[in-house]
Amino acid sequence: MAHSQFDIFLNEATYPDQASDSSLDRDRLYGLYTSWCLINEQQPGTESSFWAAMKHRISPRRNGLRMKGPAAADYILTSYPGLV
């Protein structure tokens, strides 16, 4: 069974942490996705197609997702340039 770009993104760049009170908000999750696409030389989908796909994969309110991997590092360094 082929996995979509969105499934691969969730597997490689996020992990569930249901014990935490925080989770990725919409802006951070989409930003992480665009970082993942850049690193993996993938064309990112539009924001509306991303959210349409996520609607069937994660809870829209409290998704319990945390960042991981190279996309997380890229997103953090891009979002907070003063860290470099």
C-alpha positions, 0 to 999 in steps of 0.5 A: 500500500502506497503512503501519501506524502502527508503520511510519510511527513507525519511518520518522519517529522512528528510523534504522538505525546498524549501525556503532554498538555501541549501540541503543535498548533496549526501554524507550527504543524504547517511550518514543520511540513514545509520544512520537511518538504524542503529537506526531502526535495518535495513540492509542498501541497497548498495549505488548504490541501494540507489541512484537508488531508490532516482532517482525516489523520489527526485531531484538529483540536488537541493533536498531541503531536511533537516535532522530531528529526531534521525537519524539526531542526530546520523549522526551529532554526528558520523560525528563530534565526537568533539561535544560530 
